[in-house]
Amino acid sequence: MNNNVFEIISCLVKTLLHDEKLVEDEKKLIDFLQDEGYGLKEINQAFEFIFASSERIDSTDDLLDQKHIKQEAFHKNRVFSLRERFKFDVKIQGVILRLNHLSLIADEELEDLIGQLFKVPNSYINIEYLWESLQQVLDDELRLAFIAQHISEFEVINNLTPEYIN
């Protein structure tokens, strides 16, 4: 791998830290890197290196599962891949991590939720859209009400007036 690829990776990290909006739009990011003087081949190699790294982490997790090495149930940790960190802003990441840490949704439901969020452009992912997606993944009104009470970001969305039954 040549030095330009490492420079591109370094540039991507710096850009992510300073201008997250640029990283969200792949075309703008590629145009930015080309304006910096990097070729498409080098840019492609850098992206392959970054995304192959997250796939290696996933395959390591699969290997540990095959050897029956599992984390303790009370110590659940979900780590976002590089792609997920690019896709979700910090507020959305925080809500997703709290859903997981508080065991408000099952692991499979969490992955379904993240997969569903990946289907839309970044600009649509906000707390309201996260709530709508969560409603589609979970088909349990009682659990949704419980989540709305325990995740403060959802309280604004579900600020319903109490209903009285006669």
C-alpha positions, 0 to 999 in steps of 0.5 A: 500500500503506498503512502497516498493511501495512508494519507487518504485514510489520515485525511478521512479521520481528520475530516470526520473529526472536523467536518462530519457533514462532508463524510456523510456524502460519499460523492462530496467526499470523493470530490474533496479527495480528488481536489486534494490531488488523490487518484480514484484508484488510491481513494478506492484502496483507502475505502477498501482498507477501512471497510475491510477492517470492519469486516475483519472485526465482524469475522473475529466475532463470528470465530469467537461465537463458534468457539463458544466464547461469549460475554456475560449477559449483564455486560452487553456492549455494542460497538459501531462499525466505521460505516455505522459511525459515519451514518449515525450522528452521536445523538442517534448512536447514544439512543441506540446504545442505551436501548442495548445497554438497558436491554430494552430490545433484543440483540436481533431487534437491535440489528434489525433496527440498525439495518432499517436505518441504513436504508435511508439517506443520512438527512432523514435519520433523526429521533422521530425517524428512529422512533418510527423505525423502532415501532416497525421493528417492535410489535409490542405497544407495552414495550414501546411505551416502556421505552418511551418512558425510559429514553428521554429523547422519545419523551418529546415524541410521545408526549401524549395527554393522559386518557381517562377511562370512565 
